[in-house]
Amino acid sequence: MVTPDQYQWVASPQRGVDRVMLDRVGTEKARATSVVRYAPDSHFPPHPHPGGEEILVIAGTFMEGERRYPAGWYLRNPPGSFHQPSTDEGALLFVKLQQMSDDEHEPVRIDTRDPARWTRADMRDTCVLYVGQTEHVSIERLEPGIALFGKPAGGAELFVLEGSLHEGTRQYEPGAWIRLPPGDWPAIVAGRRGATAYLKTGHLSSGKETQGASC
């Protein structure tokens, strides 16, 4: 796990773009999970993503060419895709690089602020972001005291967006990142203000993310 008080911001090769490396295997062109901060009027030059890229816009506005993605947008750029990211007002992103299956070919663009994207059951709201052969990605919005896991998840990764999650005496605030190996599903529940979190399950059972944890 990595909590916000453990963040270590590292400058990227591009001026104005800094990263917190939550998990990284490799050097600059790595399989990585990061929090990325773009300063206003910063950009990266055009570049490819041979292993794909997954982005959740946490704050500000992320741009690809003329297309603007404010906070709440979720993007998946499949393996072999190419783009030029930038921002005018600044942006904070949760990013995963080189962690997609080779059989993923279509880009995904979802506005999680759209009420039509959400379904409700058992005192929780769910916005499904992606379902593949080896992974399920969603945003979960929990009422106070509701458990994040109702059954074994086969490994999971989560990033707290709003509210707080609790595991015994531990409390996870917005910005906390947690990865749980297959076979581990602790009693994590939403705090008194509820909780909203990015949640990915299934991908760890495929063996793609079994190394390089940060803590």
Number of C-alpha atoms within 10 A of each C-alpha: 17 20 18 13 8 12 15 12 14 12 14 15 10 12 12 16 22 20 21 20 18 25 21 19 14 9 8 10 12 14 20 21 23 19 21 23 23 26 19 16 12 18 21 17 9 12 11 14 16 17 19 24 25 20 20 23 21 21 17 20 22 27 18 14 12 9 9 14 22 17 19 17 21 21 19 23 24 24 23 14 17 15 15 14 18 26 21 16 13 20 25 21 24 23 20 21 21 19 19 23 17 12 10 16 15 11 14 13 14 18 18 20 13 11 9 9 14 17 12 12 7 8 12 19 17 18 22 17 21 15 13 13 11 14 18 16 20 19 21 23 24 26 19 18 17 21 20 23 13 9 8 13 19 18 19 25 20 22 23 22 19 17 19 23 29 19 14 10 5 9 15 24 19 17 21 22 26 19 22 17 15 16 12 13 17 13 13 18 22 24 21 14 14 18 27 24 26 20 20 22 22 20 24 21 18 13 9 14 17 11 10 13 15 13 12
